[in-house]
């Protein structure tokens, strides 16, 4: 759901948080702890899946583990769509965030149980909880400000720092506990983090005023009963499909991952088809949506490579890098903290640069820059992989350099894409377009999880070079078609 939601009643006056409503501190800390739990678990997930049973892992092959990781990320973003709907139509953003946090914490506690089945049951709960929390907490931040308030962007910038602060700290703690002591202890640390988030959210609810207290467009009476019936039927259908797979012996990790990948792509195609064939949108809006299709493809291609940091690159960090510093071998997952700290440093610089350049650099061109940089990061990874041929361990600075290039690419594409999403949205679908933007990540991660299977059968240098060059070529193609895409955007820069 869009963070540009209708503004509710003002929170109570009183103390402020860096000059902003006190409620921002409550939402800041909730998001920080949620991201702590999310990135903390994600930093060790693939390493746990691929670790030998004798070492406390599941002993899953790298191919399947990479696919599981990609599909898990995809489901997190896909569930933002129904999560936003639940808040808008049924229970409101405030209760959605609360119940989302509770379900996420429960998922991490389940993963902390030292059994083989706990990881998948816990991941399912985390996906459901994140779908409720992630889109709706951003909506509540928007509710704290008037739509044209000059403090609005600054408030979101502070909130954004909470995201990256949690993402930076998490791998340092869960990585050490998981890799050095016990995997499930690492998952348990993520659970404790989310518990802190829920506790302080409940304790700070008095600061929230009416923000997110009510559904934006509530379903009432017969409409509500009809919607709940459809949700119930859909749930039963999903359970029946899973039962059939179980009975015929197809209920395997690979089968479920492949099925969810197909579902993610089909949902996206259906979503675009629904908007583009809607007779109630104008020709100008339809043209802009056609331009957005191209931007969506570019974004999905970007995330396909970028989000392999926690899978293929994480395994490379564990197996192919020299992590010994002064006699201490630091956990491979610690390198997952490089990305968020670089974003914290680079985000203000990127904001300054785009402001300085103004309309001289168009949105499609910025997307192209992101794709080219993302591709070059994998070309550099190909060189690192080649240096590691024969079992040699390479410096972790290779990965730091790769992440730095990727962050530069992300700052060229991600915030720009979020802005373009709101500007290109048809009026009728304005409140749904952020969910569509989340789908770009979902599609990229789902397909990326399948693509990452190749890393187990191809040589690593070939794998990185192939997809790195493909991203560079796509970025250059985006530059060549910039004029046509800008024409479809009908006056939007």
N, C-alpha and C positions, 0 to 999 in steps of 0.2 A: 504494500500500500504506500501511497505517496506520503512523504513527510510534509507535503504542502496541504495538509488536511484543514478542514474548517476549524476555526479557533473556538475553543470552549470558553467558559468563564475563567477569569483571571485567578491564578493561585493566590493564596493569602499573602498579604504584604508582610514585610519583615526583613530578616537577614537575606543577604544575597550570596551568590556563588560566583566569584570573579566578576561582580557587577551584573550578574544574570539572576533570573528567578531561582530561589533556593531549590525548587523542584528539579532543576537541572542537575544538581549534585546527586540526587537520588537516582535519576535515570543514567547519569554518567557512571556511577558505581555499579548499577545493575548491569549495564552493558559491558563494563570492564570485566566483571566477574564471569559474565556469560561467555565473553570472548576468551577469558582465561581458561575456562573449562573446555571450550570448543577447540581452541588451538593447542591446548595442553594434551588433550586426548589425541588429536589429529597428528601431532608431532611424533607420537610413538606407535600409532595404529599399524602402519605397514611393517614397521620393525618387529612388532609383536606377532603379526600374522605370519611373517616369514621366518621368525626365530624357530630353531629346532625345539621339538617337544621336550627334549632333555634340558633345554635352557629356559623352559617355562612358556614357550611360544606355542603356536598352533601348527607350525611346520607346513604352512600352505605355500605353494610355489609362487615365485615372484609374479608370474603372469596373472594368476587369479587374484593375488593380493592387490596388485595395481588396479585391476578392474573393480574390485570391491571398494577401494579407496575412491576412485573416480565416481562410481555410482553413488556412494554415500554422500559425497559433496553435492552431486546433482540433486539428490532427493531433498537435501537441506534447503536448497534454493527453490526447488519445485513446490515444496510444501508452503512456501511463503504465499502462494496464491490462495489456497483454502484457508490459511491462517488469517490473511487479511479479510477474507469474506466472513469468517466467524466473528471477527471483531466488529466489522461494519454492520452486519445484519443481525447478530445474535447477542453477544455479551459485552461488547465494548472493548477498547484497546487496553484499559487498565486491568481488567480481569483476565484478558488474554495473556498479557505479559506475566501476571502472577502465576496462572496455571501453566503457562509455558515454562517458566523457571522451575516450578515444582516437578514437572514431567522430565525436564532436562536433568535435574539433580538425581531423580530416580533412575534415569538411564545410566548415568555415570556410576551410581552405587551398584546397579546390576552388573556393570562391566567390572567392578572391583571384586566380584565373586570369583574365586579361582576355579572356574570350570570352563570347558570348551564352548558351551552354548551361550554363556553370558555375554560375550562380545556382540553377537548379532542381535540378541534381545535388547541389550542396552542401546545399541546404535539405532534400533527402530524407535525406541522411546525418545532418544535425543533428536531424531529427525522430526518427530511429531511435535515435541516441545519447542524446537527452534522455529518451526513454521508458525507457531502461535506468537512467540516472543519477538523474533527478529524484525519483521516488518512493522509491528505495532508499537514497539518502543520508539522507533523513529517518528511515527505519527504523533506520539505524545510529546516528543521534543518540539515538533512543529506547533502543537497546541499551546505551548507556553508563550508564543509571540503573535503579535498581529502579523497579517500576511506581508505587509510592506515595512515591517519594523527593521531599522538599520542594524539591530542587534541579532537578527535572525541568523544570518550567515555565520556570525561570530559564535553564536550558540552551538550551531552544528559543528563548527570547527573544534570547539572544546569537546563536544561529544565524540567526534572522530578521534581525538587524541585518546579518549578512554578505550576505544576499540583497539588501537595499536599498542597502548600501554599493557592491556591484558594479554594481547598476542605476543608481546615481547617477553614478559615475565614468565608466561606459562611453560614454554619448552625447557627453560632453565630448571624449573622445579620438577615437573612431571618427567622430563627426560632423565634427570639424575636418578630419581626414585625408580623409574621404570627400567632403565638400562643397567643401572648399577646394583639395584636391590631386588625389586620384584615388579613385573609388568603391572600386575593388578593393584599394587600400591600406587603406581603412577596414575592409573585410572581413578583410584580412590581420592588422590589429591585434587583431580579435576572435579570430583563430586563435592568435596569440601568447599572448593572455590565457588561453585554454583550455589551451594547452601548459604554461604556468606552473602551472595548476591540477593537471594530470596529474603533473607532475614532483614537486610538493610532496606530492601524495597518495601517490606511490610512496615518497618519502623518509620520510614520516611513518607508513608502514604498521606500523612496530614499536610505535607508540603505541596501535594499535587493539585489541590483545589478540585475543580471539575474536569481537569484535563483527562481525556480518555475515559471518563466515568460512564458514558452512555454510548450505545451504537450510533454511528453516523446516519445510517439509513435502516432503522430496525424493521425486521419482519414481524408482522402482527397477525393474530387470529389464524384464519385458514391458510394464509401464505406461509406463516411460520410452520404450521403443522405439515404442509405439503413439502416444504424444504427439508424438514427434519426426516420425513419419510423417505425422501430421495437419498439423503445422507445414509440412512439406515440400510436402504436397499443396496447402495454402492458398497457399503462395508461388508454386507453379506456376500455380494458377488466376489469381492476380493478374497474373503475367507474361503469361499467355495473353490475359487481358482487355485489357491494355495493347497487346499485339501486334495484336489484332483492331482496336482503335481506330486504331492506326497504319496498318494495311493498308487500312482503309476511308476513311482521310482524316479521321477524327474526333479524332485525337490532338492536340488544341489545348489551350491554357491554360484556356480557358473550359470545355471539356468535362471535363477532369480535375478542375477546381475544383468544378463542379456535381456530378460523381459522388462526390467525397469528402464533399461536404456531405450528400448523401443517405445515404451510408454512416454518417456520424456520427449522424444522427438515428435511423436504423434500429437501430444498435447500442444506442443509449440505450433505445429502445422495447422491444427484446428483453430488455435487462437488467432493466428494471422488470417486464416481464411474467413473467420467470423467477422473480423474488422473490415477487411478489404471488400467483402461482398455486402456489407451493411448499406442499404439504400438511404439511410438517414444521415450518413456523413457526406460532406460536400466533395466536389471533384478536387478541390485544393487539398482537403484533408486526406483524400485517398492518394493523391500524388505524394504527399509528405510521408504517408505510411509506406509507399513503395520505396522511397529513399531509405526509410528506417529499416526495411528488410535487409538492404545492403549493409547498413551499419550493424545490424544484428548479426549477420553472417561474419563480419569482421570481428566483432566482439567475441562470438562463440569460438572462432578460430584462435583468438588471443588466449582465452581461458583454457583452451585445449592444451596449450603448451605451458602456460604460466602455472597452473595448478598441479603440475607434475612435480613441483618443488617438494611436496610432502610424500611423494611415492617414488618415482624413478630416481630423482636427485637425492632423496633421503637415503635410499638403498646405496647409491654411489658413495654418499658420505660415510656410511657405515662400513662398506667393504673396500673402498678404493682410496680413502684419504688418510693421511698421517695426522692423527689427532692427538699425538703425544706432545705435551707441553710440560717441561720440567719434571718428567717422570710420571705425570698424570695424564691418562688418556680420557679426554673429555667426551661426553656422550655425543653421538652423531646428531641427535635431535636438537642439540644446542644451536646448530647452524640454522634451524628454523626461526631463530630469534633475529637473524640478520635482516630479513625482509621488513618486519614492522618497524625496527629502529631506523632503517633507511627511509621508510615512508614518513615517519615523524620528522626527520631532517629535511626530506625533499619536498613534502607537500607545500610548505609556505613558498619555497622557491618556484615550484611549478605554477602556483596561483599568481605569483608576481609576474612570471614570464608570460602567461596567457593574457593577463591584464595589459601588459606592456605591448604585446603584439596586436591585441584587439582583433578586428575582423580581417586583418591581413592574412591570417592563417585560418582556413576554413575547418569545420568539423571533420569532413572526410579526410583532409590532409593530416589532422591530428591523429585520427584512427590509423592512417597509413604509417605514421611515425611509430606508433605503438607496435604495430605488426612487424615492422622492420627491426626495431630494437629487440623485440621478443625473439625473432628469428636469429639475430646475431648472438643472442645469449646462448642459444643451442649450438650455433656454429662454434662458439668458444668452448662449450661443453664437449663438442666432438674432439677438439684439441686436447682437453683434459683427459678424455677417455683414451685417446691414442697414447698419451703419456703414461697411462696406467696399464697399457698392454704388457702382459708378461708377469703381472702380479705386483708391479711397482706401486707404491703408495704415493699419491701426489699431495701437494700442499692444499690445505683447506681454503687458501686464498683464491684458488680457482673458482670455488663455489661462491665465495664472497663477491668476486667480480661478476659472476653470472647473475647473482641476485641483484646487484647494483644496476646492471643493464636492464633487467626485467622490471625493477621498480621504476626506472625512468620511463619504460614503456607503459607501465600501468598508469602513471601520473599523466601520460599523454592521452590515454584512452578512457580510463574508468570514470573520473569525475566529469570529463567532457561528455561521455556517453550518457551519464545520469542527467546532465543538463539538457542534452539534445532530446532525451526521452520526453521530458516535460514540455519542450518547445514544439516538438513534432506531433504530439498527441492530439487526436481528434477530441473535440470538446466532450463528446458523449463518453469517451473512454479515458478521460483525464485521470480519474482516480485509480484506474487499473493498470496504467502504463508502467509504473514502477515494478509491478509484478511481472510484466512482460520483459523488463530489463533484467530482472533476476533470472528469467528463463534463459537468457543468453549464457549466463554462467552455468546453469543446469545442463544445457545442451553441450556446451564445451567440455564440462567435466565428465558427462556421461560418455560422449564419444571419445574423449581423451583417455578414459579408463580402458576402453576397448583398444585404442591405439597403443596404449602403454604395454599391452600384452606382447607387442613386437619386440620390446626391449629385452625380453627373455630369450628370443630366438635369433635376433640379429646381433651383429657385433655392436657394442655401445657406440663406437665412433660413427658407424654407418647410420644408426638410429638417430642420433642427435643431429648429424649433418643433413640427413634427408628431410627431417621435419623443420630444422632451422632454415634451410634454403627454401622450403615450401612457404614458410611464413614470410620470408623476405620477398619472394616473388609475388605473393598475395598483396603485400604492402605496396610494392611497386605498381601492381595492377590497380590498386585503389587510387594511387596518385594519377594514373593515366585516365581513370574514369571520374575524377573529381568533378569536372565541369558538368558531366551528365547527372551525377548524384545531386550536385548543388541545384541544378535545374529542377529536379523532382522536389527539392526541399521548398520550392516556391517562396523565396524571400527570406527563409530562415538561414542564418549563417552557421 
